[in-house]
């Protein structure tokens, strides 16, 4: 799911559903119209089947201009699409493929270039001329390189080669990536910072001004025998849980709040990077679902999320739950509290 500027000044929700895309439009009565999306082949597009779900959508990212979207698929393909006909009177939105890149071979199938890696892209994020792709590749006998940085040229095409932001001693993956909002504080500069949520339950903050480490410098600097890579400036985690991180959002006061959706119990880890040393909290969404938090969006101090059964929102500042004032349980990360359950608003 991705908020997308389908044309200048008009934002919609674009959703990947299997191998297909849908556009969601809100109505004046609060309902949602689902508009199908057709992808017209470009002049050099190769047809691809969907054997074993290889063409299912794994992630979406904004392009460099309105009406452009980047789509990654299980097969490792990365497509650049643009609007050629807008939806009207129930007709579908029509997109055209303008370029296609492969993570399998490191070379472009159409256009030029490719992305390094050997597996599908689990997550994408773009902001301006920056594209961050989470595509796990093996670099060490027992390690991985799960996060790549790619710059886009003026046409929206990747400028290769890509560079790896992280190397890990154990096999892992990144399930969500993002950059801070434009109104962020100086510590999380939107043009210089990338955040990544890892399968190993940690969330890392990277400084793009520092050169990525060589492949023999791994990022497990919480272990004594590993040094901290120069580009990894912060690591956020819940000391009471090792559940994988599934989703990620940044917002709040001066863009300093970081929210991480986890793999179980609709739990959301909340941090204020201005006070990272004091730890954060893990809140449990209203409804007490046992599912992962599949998506997060943050606006100001309000956090919207999606679990398997429902959507929900939390207020980071007020520590309140839904609009009816339902209290939300949480666990503090501060050492000495023993991970005891408390209630927001008390």
C-alpha positions as a printed Julia matrix, in Angstrom:
346×3 Matrix{Float64}:
   0.0     0.0     0.0
   1.31    3.45   -0.85
  -0.01    7.01   -0.83
   0.6     8.15   -4.41
   0.37   11.46   -6.26
  -1.5    10.21   -9.31
  -1.44   13.73  -10.76
  -0.11   17.0    -9.44
  -1.93   17.89   -6.21
  -4.09   14.73   -6.22
  -3.15   11.85   -3.9
  -4.75    8.41   -3.86
  -4.01    5.05   -2.24
  -2.41    2.5    -4.55
  -2.59   -1.13   -3.43
  -0.79   -4.23   -4.68
  -3.09   -7.26   -4.75
  -1.38  -10.4    -6.0
   0.15   -9.43   -9.34
  -2.37   -6.62   -9.89
  -2.78   -3.04   -8.71
  -5.86   -1.22   -7.41
  -6.51    2.47   -6.78
  -8.65    3.45   -3.79
 -10.62    6.7    -3.92
 -12.56    8.09   -0.96
 -16.14    9.26   -1.51
 -17.89   12.2     0.12
 -19.86    9.77    2.31
 -16.64    8.29    3.69
 -16.79    5.13    1.6
 -14.13    3.9    -0.79
 -14.32    3.3    -4.53
 -11.93    0.62   -5.79
 -10.67    1.4    -9.29
  -8.9    -1.34  -11.27
  -5.5    -0.54  -12.75
  -4.36   -1.87  -16.12
  -0.71   -1.97  -17.13
  -0.19   -1.48  -20.85
   3.03   -3.05  -22.15
   5.78   -0.67  -23.18
   7.5    -0.9   -26.57
  10.19   -3.27  -25.22
   8.28   -5.1   -22.49
   8.72   -8.84  -22.18
   5.67  -10.82  -21.17
   5.98  -12.67  -17.87
   3.86  -15.45  -16.43
   2.96  -15.75  -12.77
   4.19  -19.26  -12.04
   4.47  -19.72   -8.3
   3.41  -16.13   -7.69
   6.68  -14.75   -9.09
   4.89  -11.7   -10.48
   3.12  -10.8    -7.23
   3.75   -7.23   -6.07
   6.08   -6.94   -3.08
   6.38   -3.16   -2.72
   5.51    0.23   -4.22
   7.41    3.52   -4.26
   6.74    6.96   -5.7
   8.49    7.95   -8.89
  10.38   11.18   -9.42
   7.32   13.01  -10.78
   3.51   12.89  -10.33
   1.85   10.0   -12.13
   4.91    7.75  -11.9
   5.23    4.67   -9.69
   7.92    2.04   -9.05
   6.71   -1.55   -8.57
   8.81   -4.47   -7.33
   7.81   -8.11   -7.77
   8.7   -11.47   -6.22
  10.73  -12.42   -9.31
  13.16   -9.58   -8.64
  11.79   -7.32  -11.38
  11.52   -3.6   -10.72
   9.15   -1.74  -13.06
   8.82    1.98  -13.68
   5.24    2.86  -14.68
   3.51    6.1   -15.64
  -0.11    7.15  -16.14
  -1.26    7.2   -19.76
  -5.03    7.42  -19.15
  -6.82    8.53  -16.01
  -9.87    6.74  -14.68
 -13.29    8.22  -15.48
 -16.88    6.95  -15.19
 -15.83    3.56  -13.91
 -13.1     3.02  -16.5
  -9.79    1.67  -15.18
  -6.66    3.7   -14.64
  -4.14    2.79  -17.34
  -0.4     2.73  -16.67
   2.39    2.09  -19.15
   5.72    0.47  -18.41
   8.58    2.81  -19.31
  11.46    0.72  -17.96
  12.18   -2.6   -16.28
  15.16   -3.64  -14.17
  16.26   -6.97  -12.74
  17.8    -7.9    -9.4
  18.56  -11.38  -10.71
  21.23  -10.54  -13.27
  22.33   -7.05  -12.28
  21.4    -5.73  -15.72
  18.35   -4.02  -17.11
  15.92   -5.92  -19.29
  14.67   -2.69  -20.77
  16.32    0.65  -20.32
  19.81    0.4   -18.88
  21.35   -0.98  -15.73
  19.98   -3.05  -12.89
  20.11   -3.57   -9.17
  22.63   -5.79   -7.46
  21.26   -8.7    -5.47
  19.96  -12.23   -5.75
  16.45  -12.23   -4.29
  13.22  -10.29   -4.59
  12.85   -6.77   -3.23
  11.0    -6.88    0.1
  10.57   -3.11    0.47
  11.02    0.08   -1.54
  11.08    3.74   -0.63
  11.83    6.77   -2.77
  12.2    10.43   -1.92
  13.43   12.9    -4.5
  16.4    11.4    -6.31
  16.88    8.67   -3.7
  15.67    5.07   -3.98
  16.18    2.61   -1.12
  15.62   -1.06   -1.92
  15.56   -3.89    0.62
  16.82   -6.88   -1.36
  18.73   -9.49    0.59
  21.86  -10.93   -1.01
  24.51  -13.21    0.47
  27.9   -11.56    0.96
  29.58  -13.68    3.61
  29.52  -17.43    4.3
  26.96  -16.8     7.05
  25.9   -13.22    6.42
  23.74  -11.04    4.22
  23.61   -7.6     2.65
  19.92   -6.7     3.09
  19.74   -3.01    2.18
  20.83   -1.17   -0.98
  20.97    2.52   -1.84
  20.28    3.63   -5.41
  20.24    7.14   -6.86
  17.78    8.06   -9.6
  18.61   10.31  -12.53
  16.33   13.05  -13.88
  14.27   10.48  -15.79
  13.72    8.31  -12.71
  16.13    5.58  -13.84
  18.54    4.0   -11.33
  22.12    5.24  -11.5
  24.23    2.15  -11.03
  25.92    0.45   -9.39
  23.91    0.38   -6.2
  25.69    0.48   -2.84
  24.94   -1.62    0.22
  24.11    0.25    3.43
  24.42   -2.73    5.77
  26.1    -6.11    6.16
  24.88   -8.56    8.8
  26.65  -11.63   10.24
  23.42  -13.65   10.26
  20.83  -14.09    7.53
  18.16  -11.42    7.85
  15.94   -9.17    5.75
  14.5    -5.65    5.78
  10.7    -5.49    5.65
  10.22   -1.7     5.66
  12.28    1.38    4.78
  11.53    5.08    4.96
  13.03    8.55    5.21
  12.05   11.3     7.69
   9.4    13.88    6.71
  10.49   17.27    5.41
   9.74   18.98    8.75
  12.06   16.7    10.72
  14.5    17.94   13.33
  18.15   18.36   12.43
  19.06   14.95   13.8
  16.87   13.14   11.25
  17.55   15.16    8.12
  15.22   13.89    5.35
  17.96   14.25    2.72
  20.64   12.51    4.77
  18.85    9.77    6.74
  17.33    6.36    6.01
  15.51    4.15    8.52
  15.14    0.39    8.07
  13.07   -2.18   10.0
  14.77   -5.58   10.17
  13.53   -9.14   10.55
  15.83   -9.49   13.57
  13.51   -7.09   15.49
  15.79   -4.05   15.29
  15.27   -0.72   13.53
  18.42    1.02   12.3
  19.04    4.66   11.41
  21.66    5.34    8.71
  23.52    8.56    7.91
  23.9     8.82    4.12
  26.74   11.33    4.49
  28.96    8.5     5.75
  30.33    5.99    3.28
  28.78    2.5     3.44
  31.03   -0.02    5.19
  32.96   -2.7     3.29
  31.44   -6.17    3.27
  33.71   -7.39    6.07
  32.28   -4.79    8.51
  28.97   -6.14    9.77
  26.25   -4.19   11.57
  25.76   -6.34   14.68
  27.55   -3.73   16.81
  25.45   -4.64   19.83
  27.73   -7.67   20.1
  31.18   -6.96   21.61
  33.2    -8.55   18.81
  31.66   -6.33   16.11
  32.44   -2.66   15.67
  29.72   -0.18   14.9
  29.72    0.8    11.2
  30.28    4.51   10.68
  27.04    5.0     8.75
  24.79    3.36   11.38
  24.07    6.08   13.92
  21.28    4.53   15.97
  19.65    1.19   16.67
  16.16    0.98   18.2
  14.74   -2.17   19.78
  12.38   -3.54   22.4
  14.38   -5.36   25.12
  11.37   -7.56   25.92
  10.57   -8.81   22.4
  12.42  -10.31   19.44
   9.4   -10.28   17.1
  10.38   -9.2    13.56
   9.68   -5.62   12.47
   7.06   -5.52    9.69
   6.25   -1.84    9.05
   7.69    1.6     9.74
   6.63    5.25    9.94
   8.24    8.53   11.05
   6.45   11.7    12.19
   5.39   13.51   15.34
   7.03   16.56   16.86
   9.78   17.74   14.49
   9.64   14.35   12.8
  11.35   12.7    15.77
   8.82    9.93   16.48
   9.54    6.48   15.03
   6.82    3.82   14.96
   7.57    0.18   14.15
   4.85   -2.4    13.49
   5.76   -5.92   14.62
   4.93   -9.48   13.57
   2.59  -10.47   16.41
  -0.19   -9.21   18.67
  -0.7    -5.98   16.69
   2.18   -4.47   18.65
   3.74   -1.12   17.74
   7.1     0.01   19.08
   7.2     3.77   19.62
  10.41    5.79   20.02
  11.41    9.44   20.3
  14.88    9.7    18.76
  15.58   12.87   20.75
  15.44   10.72   23.89
  16.55    7.37   22.5
  18.69    6.58   25.55
  15.6     6.54   27.77
  13.99    3.83   25.63
  10.5     3.77   24.17
   7.3     1.82   24.63
   5.52   -1.05   22.9
   1.78   -0.39   22.57
  -0.87   -2.93   21.6
  -3.47   -1.73   19.11
  -7.16   -1.62   20.08
  -8.94   -4.9    19.36
  -6.17   -7.13   20.69
  -5.52   -8.79   17.33
  -2.8   -11.42   17.2
  -1.74  -10.52   13.68
   1.21   -8.46   12.4
   0.9    -4.73   11.82
   1.09   -4.72    8.03
   1.17   -0.98    7.42
   1.73    2.3     9.28
   1.28    5.96    8.36
   1.98    8.9    10.69
   0.72   12.48   10.55
   1.81   14.68   13.42
   1.42   12.66   16.61
  -1.35   10.48   15.17
  -0.46    7.02   13.97
  -2.65    4.95   11.66
  -2.1     1.23   11.28
  -3.56   -1.88    9.64
  -3.69   -5.35   11.18
  -5.25   -8.49    9.73
  -8.77   -7.63   10.89
  -9.01   -3.87   11.3
  -7.56   -0.42   10.93
  -6.7     1.56   14.06
  -5.12    4.78   15.26
  -3.12    5.87   18.27
  -2.11    9.29   19.53
   1.58    9.3    20.38
   1.34   12.46   22.52
  -1.87   11.84   24.42
  -1.41    8.06   24.83
  -5.06    7.55   23.91
  -6.58    4.86   21.75
  -9.61    5.05   19.5
 -12.02    7.97   19.25
 -14.23    6.52   21.98
 -11.35    6.9    24.42
 -10.55    3.22   24.82
  -7.36    2.85   26.8
  -4.46    1.07   25.14
  -2.08   -1.28   26.97
   1.66   -0.78   26.64
   4.98   -1.99   28.0
   7.85    0.38   28.76
  11.36   -0.35   27.53
  13.12    1.15   30.55
  15.32   -1.33   32.35
  14.13   -2.15   35.83
  10.43   -2.01   34.96
  10.42   -5.74   34.23
   8.29   -5.39   31.12
   5.15   -4.84   33.2
   1.9    -4.02   31.4
   0.5    -0.54   31.9
  -2.34    1.49   30.37
  -2.08    4.67   28.33
  -3.88    7.6    29.88
  -3.31    6.52   33.47
